[in-house]
């Protein structure tokens, strides 16, 4: 019976001891900070720039849609943009489906800034 009681005791090295409560959360906090600066923050910054671009659209801007259409803005409302994609061919596109400035417009803006 003494052998059984001795076998149930803790090891002399303290193998059964657990770390502090806050110390266990430090790696999780560090991982969250890394994810924030590498993933979340850049995505929020890009979304903010895209919203600013959509708010500053004006007639005559060349844009590219998410579907790949290149066109010139001929009409603007709060939710819909009318694009002219060819002579006398106009399509209405939801404002949220505008991906950005057309590459031809970006090249022209870069040349003007130099």
Residue pairs with C-beta under 8 A, 6 or more apart in sequence:
10 16
50 100
53 98
53 100
53 101
54 95
54 96
54 98
57 63
57 73
57 76
57 81
57 98
58 73
58 76
59 73
59 74
59 75
59 76
60 72
60 73
61 72
61 73
61 101
61 105
62 70
62 71
62 72
62 73
62 101
62 102
62 104
62 105
63 70
63 71
63 72
63 73
63 81
63 83
63 98
63 99
63 100
63 101
63 102
63 105
64 70
64 98
64 99
64 100
64 101
64 102
64 103
65 71
65 83
65 93
65 97
65 98
65 99
66 97
66 98
66 99
67 97
69 83
69 85
69 91
69 93
70 85
70 102
70 104
71 83
71 84
71 85
71 91
71 102
72 83
72 84
73 81
73 82
73 83
74 82
74 83
74 84
74 90
75 81
75 82
75 90
75 92
76 82
78 95
79 94
79 95
80 92
80 93
80 94
80 95
81 92
81 93
81 94
81 95
81 98
82 90
82 91
82 92
82 93
83 90
83 91
83 92
83 93
84 90
85 91
101 109
